[in-house]
């Protein structure tokens, strides 16, 4: 049984929602964030990337960054830009882009269910990034950004959600600068709240899609606060849950997550010859570029030309949920043995490019004298993700890119109501 509870949300007043809402903290550099907040003192980036209000040479994990985040969050509340709902609510968050629609239920997920495996993960976290989010949560006393999660499709939840949407006006409805429409409803009817809560309890598991570091950090913050109570914690305190937006799996959109690698001295002919040992290689003929259209197929951009790579059956282990992933196949049969990328998490020679930027971005990063090679991948499927998570296994780094990204600042969950 999985649980998703209503909570007292902290959120923008309707007329300020589009000014407050911002991209998430981890999709841009500090320089890009400084540019985005220019002329908008109410951007939520002042809270989640508060280094924009500090000297440019400030260390990103400096205590001043977290203290500034709290100061800015407090200021937003003092100026009544953010308000707190008087009673626990659910919230509905819909995103629309290029015909794709995804509608999630915003609620409080259980830290206990993260620890017992009811909430399933697929990505390894790193200590420094976890500690960064722990410091941010503890200092702000809040989960300032939601975790993107999903569950197996369940028609009863769909019916409740659609019934509410069809009969109520949203409190927010705006289009962000990346052309995503964001629509937000507050579910404030007690009977509907109780129905949603009991229906979610019929779901077996929840899956973390995007936000593994924030989820792990929230769990550790809860554990620290539980220990600080010297055994008097009831388990129902707000810090024992974390902010989540829960989507049905059929609506989750995973796109390609591509790679650009600095070549390590191999000539182009040498590289291709080595690749041919594990992949069928041919020059692309489709409009001069190549975007993979199925599993185990890859595009490669080298010296101004696109190539089509097909993994040979000898390197594909379909019976293994991890080793059959395209990101694993590419990493273990090309990037590591041929290009020397032993650890993609730390190697400075590899960069990762979300598919939303298109093949043109890969070409750009291999131009202007750069001695780079780019690889375009077929997106990991939602079924592949669930297969790995259900087996309590982990995917290779940067296996999934979820699009669109949740906007930050539309809803906040305080650790102590």
C-alpha positions in Angstrom: 0.0 0.0 0.0 1.3 3.4 -1.0 0.1 6.7 0.6 -0.2 10.2 -0.6 -1.5 12.6 2.0 -3.0 16.1 1.7 -1.0 18.9 3.3 -1.2 22.7 4.0 0.5 24.1 0.9 2.5 27.3 0.7 1.9 28.8 -2.8 1.8 32.1 -4.7 -1.2 34.3 -4.8 -2.9 33.8 -8.2 -1.8 37.1 -9.7 1.9 36.4 -8.9 2.1 32.7 -10.0 3.7 33.3 -13.4 6.3 35.6 -11.9 7.2 33.3 -9.0 7.3 30.0 -11.0 10.8 29.1 -12.2 12.7 26.2 -13.8 14.1 23.7 -11.2 17.4 24.4 -9.5 19.4 21.7 -11.3 18.8 22.5 -15.0 20.9 25.7 -15.3 24.2 27.2 -14.3 24.5 30.1 -11.8 25.2 32.4 -14.7 22.0 31.3 -16.5 20.0 31.8 -13.3 21.4 35.3 -12.8 20.2 36.2 -16.3 16.7 34.7 -15.7 16.1 36.6 -12.5 17.1 40.0 -14.0 14.2 42.3 -13.6 12.1 39.8 -11.6 12.6 40.0 -7.8 9.8 37.4 -7.3 11.4 34.6 -9.3 11.6 31.5 -7.2 15.2 31.1 -8.3 16.0 33.6 -5.5 15.1 30.7 -3.2 16.3 27.6 -5.0 19.4 29.2 -6.5 20.0 32.0 -4.0 23.6 32.4 -5.1 22.1 34.8 -7.7 21.9 37.3 -4.8 25.5 36.8 -3.7 28.9 37.6 -5.2 29.6 35.6 -8.3 32.6 33.9 -6.8 30.5 32.5 -3.9 31.1 28.8 -3.3 27.8 27.1 -4.2 27.7 25.0 -1.0 28.6 28.0 1.2 26.3 28.4 4.3 25.5 31.9 3.0 23.7 30.3 0.0 21.3 28.4 2.3 20.9 31.4 4.7 20.1 33.6 1.7 17.5 31.1 0.5 15.7 31.2 3.8 15.9 35.0 3.9 14.3 35.2 0.5 11.7 32.6 1.3 10.7 34.5 4.4 10.5 37.7 2.5 8.2 36.2 -0.1 5.9 35.1 2.7 6.1 38.4 4.6 5.2 40.3 1.5 2.2 38.0 1.0 3.5 36.8 -2.4 3.3 33.3 -0.9 0.3 32.3 1.2 -0.4 29.2 3.3 -3.6 27.2 3.0 -5.5 26.9 6.3 -6.3 23.3 5.9 -4.7 20.2 4.3 -5.4 20.1 0.6 -4.5 18.1 -2.5 -3.5 20.0 -5.6 -3.7 19.2 -9.3 -0.9 20.2 -11.6 -1.3 20.0 -15.4 1.3 20.6 -18.0 0.7 20.9 -21.7 3.3 21.2 -24.5 3.1 20.3 -28.2 0.0 18.2 -27.7 1.4 16.3 -24.7 -0.7 16.6 -21.6 0.3 15.3 -18.1 -1.8 15.9 -15.0 -0.4 15.0 -11.6 -1.8 15.0 -8.0 0.3 17.0 -5.6 0.5 15.6 -2.2 2.9 14.5 0.6 4.6 11.1 0.1 5.8 9.0 3.0 9.5 9.0 4.0 8.8 5.6 5.7 7.7 4.2 2.3 11.0 5.4 0.8 12.9 3.5 3.4 10.8 0.3 3.1 10.9 0.2 -0.7 7.3 1.0 -1.5 8.7 4.1 -3.2 11.0 2.8 -5.8 14.1 4.4 -7.2 16.3 3.8 -10.3 19.2 6.2 -9.9 22.3 6.3 -7.7 22.8 9.5 -5.7 26.1 11.3 -4.7 26.9 12.4 -1.1 27.8 16.0 -2.0 24.5 16.6 -3.9 22.5 15.0 -1.1 24.2 17.1 1.5 23.5 20.2 -0.5 19.7 19.5 -0.5 19.8 18.5 3.1 21.3 21.9 4.0 18.8 23.7 1.9 15.8 21.8 3.4 17.0 22.2 7.0 17.8 25.9 6.7 14.6 26.8 4.9 12.5 24.3 7.0 10.8 23.4 3.8 10.7 21.1 0.7 10.9 24.0 -1.8 10.6 21.8 -4.9 8.4 18.8 -5.7 9.6 15.4 -6.6 8.4 14.1 -10.0 6.9 10.7 -9.4 4.5 8.2 -11.1 2.4 5.2 -10.4 0.8 2.4 -12.5 -2.2 3.7 -14.4 -5.3 3.6 -12.2 -8.7 4.6 -13.8 -10.3 5.4 -10.5 -7.7 8.2 -9.8 -8.1 9.4 -13.4 -11.9 9.7 -12.9 -11.6 11.7 -9.6 -9.0 14.1 -11.2 -11.0 14.7 -14.4 -14.2 15.2 -12.5 -12.6 17.9 -10.4 -11.0 19.6 -13.4 -14.1 19.6 -15.4 -16.1 21.3 -12.7 -13.7 23.8 -11.2 -11.7 26.8 -12.4 -7.9 26.6 -12.0 -6.2 29.0 -9.6 -3.2 29.3 -12.0 -3.1 29.1 -15.7 -0.1 30.5 -17.6 2.5 29.7 -20.3 6.1 29.8 -19.3 8.9 31.1 -21.5 9.7 27.6 -22.7 6.1 27.4 -24.1 4.8 25.0 -21.5 1.3 25.7 -20.2 1.0 25.3 -16.4 -2.5 24.8 -14.9 -3.1 24.4 -11.2 -6.2 23.5 -9.1 -6.7 23.4 -5.4 -8.8 20.4 -4.2 -10.6 21.8 -1.1 -13.6 19.5 -0.8 -13.2 17.2 2.2 -15.2 14.4 0.6 -13.0 14.5 -2.6 -9.8 14.7 -0.5 -10.9 11.6 1.5 -11.7 9.8 -1.7 -8.4 10.6 -3.3 -6.5 9.6 -0.2 -8.2 6.2 0.1 -7.9 5.5 -3.6 -4.2 6.1 -3.6 -3.9 3.5 -0.8 -5.0 0.9 -3.4 -1.8 1.6 -5.4 1.0 -0.8 -4.7 4.1 1.3 -5.4 5.2 4.7 -6.4 8.2 5.4 -8.6 10.7 8.4 -8.4 11.1 9.8 -11.9 13.0 13.0 -11.4 14.4 14.2 -8.1 16.4 11.3 -6.5 18.8 13.6 -4.6 15.9 15.6 -3.1 14.1 12.4 -2.2 17.1 11.0 -0.4 17.8 14.3 1.3 14.2 14.5 2.5 14.5 11.0 4.0 17.7 11.9 5.8 16.3 15.1 7.1 13.3 13.2 8.5 15.5 10.6 10.1 17.6 13.4 11.8 14.5 15.1 13.1 13.0 11.8 14.3 16.2 11.1 16.3 16.1 14.7 17.7 12.7 13.9 19.3 14.3 11.2 21.5 11.6 8.7 20.5 8.6 11.0 20.8 8.0 11.3 17.1 4.6 10.0 16.1 5.5 9.5 12.4 2.8 11.9 11.4 4.9 15.1 11.6 5.2 17.0 8.3 8.9 16.3 8.2 8.0 12.6 7.8 6.7 13.2 4.3 7.9 15.1 1.3 6.5 17.1 -1.6 5.6 15.0 -4.6 3.6 15.4 -7.9 2.2 11.9 -8.7 1.5 11.2 -12.4 -0.1 8.1 -14.0 2.6 6.2 -15.9 0.8 6.5 -19.3 1.3 10.3 -19.2 5.0 10.3 -18.3 7.2 11.5 -21.2 10.8 10.3 -21.3 12.9 11.7 -24.1 16.5 10.9 -25.3 19.5 11.8 -23.1 22.5 12.1 -25.4 26.2 12.2 -25.0 29.1 14.3 -26.3 32.7 13.0 -25.7 36.1 14.6 -26.3 38.1 12.2 -28.5 41.2 10.7 -26.8 43.7 10.7 -29.7 42.1 8.2 -31.9 41.7 9.1 -35.6 38.2 8.9 -37.0 39.1 5.8 -39.0 40.6 4.1 -36.0 37.4 5.0 -33.9 35.1 3.6 -36.6 37.1 0.4 -37.0 37.0 -0.2 -33.2 33.2 0.5 -33.1 32.6 -2.0 -35.9 33.7 -4.8 -33.5 30.4 -4.4 -31.6 28.2 -2.4 -33.8 27.0 -2.4 -37.4 28.1 1.0 -38.8 26.7 2.9 -41.8 26.6 6.4 -43.0 23.2 8.1 -42.4 21.2 8.9 -45.5 18.1 10.6 -44.0 18.4 14.3 -44.5 22.1 14.2 -43.5 21.2 13.4 -39.9 20.2 10.3 -37.9 17.8 10.0 -35.0 17.4 6.5 -33.6 13.9 5.1 -34.1 14.1 1.9 -32.0 16.0 0.2 -29.2 19.7 -0.7 -29.6 20.1 1.8 -32.4 22.3 4.9 -32.1 23.2 8.0 -34.0 26.9 9.1 -34.1 28.0 12.6 -35.3 31.7 12.6 -36.2 33.7 15.0 -38.4 30.5 16.7 -39.7 28.8 13.5 -40.7 26.1 11.3 -39.1 26.4 7.6 -38.8 23.9 4.9 -37.9 25.0 2.3 -35.3 23.2 -0.9 -34.6 24.3 -3.0 -31.6 25.2 -6.6 -32.6 23.2 -9.3 -30.9 26.4 -10.5 -29.2 26.5 -7.5 -26.9 22.8 -7.4 -26.0 21.6 -9.3 -22.9 17.8 -9.0 -23.2 17.3 -11.1 -20.1 18.9 -8.5 -17.9 16.9 -5.3 -17.2 20.0 -3.2 -16.8 22.4 -4.7 -19.4 19.7 -4.5 -22.1 19.4 -0.7 -21.7 20.8 1.3 -24.5 22.7 3.6 -22.1 24.4 0.5 -20.7 25.2 -0.9 -24.1 26.8 2.3 -25.3 28.7 2.9 -22.0 30.1 -0.6 -21.7 30.8 -1.4 -25.3 31.9 1.9 -26.7 32.4 4.8 -24.2 34.5 2.8 -21.7 36.5 0.4 -23.8 37.1 2.6 -26.9 36.9 6.2 -25.6 38.2 5.6 -22.1 35.2 7.0 -20.2 35.5 4.8 -17.0 33.2 6.9 -14.8 30.7 9.0 -16.6 29.7 10.7 -13.3 33.1 12.3 -12.8 34.9 12.2 -16.2 35.3 15.8 -17.5 35.5 14.5 -21.1 31.9 13.6 -21.3 28.8 15.9 -21.4 25.1 15.0 -21.4 22.6 16.8 -23.5 18.8 16.5 -23.1 17.0 15.6 -26.2 14.8 18.6 -26.0 17.7 20.6 -27.5 17.6 18.5 -30.7 20.3 17.0 -32.9 21.4 20.5 -33.8 22.8 20.9 -30.3 25.0 17.8 -30.7 26.3 19.1 -34.0 27.0 22.5 -32.4 29.1 20.9 -29.7 31.2 19.1 -32.3 31.9 22.2 -34.4 34.2 25.2 -34.2 37.3 23.1 -34.0 36.1 20.9 -31.2 37.5 17.4 -31.5 34.3 15.8 -30.2 32.1 12.9 -31.1 28.3 12.9 -30.3 25.9 10.0 -29.7 22.1 10.2 -30.0 20.2 7.6 -28.1 16.7 6.1 -28.3 14.7 7.1 -25.2 14.5 4.7 -22.2 10.9 3.5 -21.9 8.7 3.8 -18.9 8.5 -0.1 -18.9 12.3 -0.4 -18.8 12.5 2.1 -15.9 9.9 0.2 -13.9 11.6 -3.2 -14.6 14.8 -1.9 -13.2 13.2 -0.3 -10.2 11.0 -3.3 -9.4 14.2 -5.4 -9.4 15.8 -3.0 -6.9 18.5 -2.2 -9.4 20.0 1.1 -10.6 20.3 2.5 -14.1 23.6 3.9 -15.4 24.0 7.7 -14.9 21.9 10.0 -17.1 19.6 7.3 -18.4 16.4 9.3 -18.4 15.3 12.9 -19.3 11.8 13.8 -18.4 10.0 16.5 -20.3 8.4 18.9 -19.5 10.1 19.7 -16.2 8.0 20.6 -13.2 8.0 24.3 -12.4 9.3 25.3 -9.0 7.6 27.8 -6.7 4.0 26.8 -7.4 3.8 24.8 -4.2 5.9 24.4 -1.1 5.7 21.9 1.8 6.9 23.1 5.2 8.6 20.7 7.5 6.8 22.1 10.5 3.3 23.3 9.9 
